[in-house]
Amino acid sequence: SQQGEEDPQALSIQEGENATMNCSYKTSINNLQWYRQNSGRGLVHLILIRSNEREKHSRRLRVTLDTSKKSSSLLITASRAADTASYFCATDLNSGYSTLTFGKGTMLLVSP
Amino acid sequence: NAGVTQTPKFQVLKTGQSMTLQCAQDMNHEYMSWYRQDPGMGLRLIHYSVGAGITDQGEVPNGYNVSRSTTEDFPLRLLSAAPSQTSVYFCASSYRALDTQYFGPGTRLTVL
């Protein structure tokens, strides 16, 4: 079963708008990561947030983590057409297992 | 650094054939893993390795074998290809299991 699930499955916005996607997970974690995948390519790491952190920023990205609600959000500000991609969250299980579990992703389309 | 490389980029097999997907990294990463990506299913972990000589099963290991004789290489073997193994395969590596994952460009496999 999926540890992390992104929401929405698909998101369509105009350039310049903000894009927000969410990730919910089921069990406690050590950290949560967000990745981007351009069509036909490998995944690229965006940001890692640890369980004791509540918010992190990286350029136009803002990630929040709410461990009480077992959820995270990724905000992309001032979206560009080049942000069109699928976005995935990945979580560990904080149970000694050495693996990450990826969600099914949010497909973001940014129109010029 | 070349990062994570995968060969071949594309492959077509007939049912019952065997083949090896190659993965190599030049970042001296201890942790390597194989995922498959199917439409609507996200990434699912096949096998992973926490160091040379150590491998373990992921979520969907049936029909696949791995070995890790060196730090750099982590080949994935399909023993007897089946149409259900038609997918895009990604190799990833990281310093430690739950760190930032570096993905290869993927191998698109079709089994007829």
Interface residues (C-beta under 8 A of the other chain):
Chain A: Q2 N30 N31 Q33 Y35 G40 R41 G42 L43 V44 H45 L48 F88 A90 D92 S98 T99 L100 T101 F102 G103 K104 G105
Chain B: V4 Y31 S33 Y35 G40 M41 G42 L43 R44 L45 Y48 V50 D56 G58 E59 F90 A92 A97 L98 D99 T100 Q101 Y102 F103 G104 P105 G106
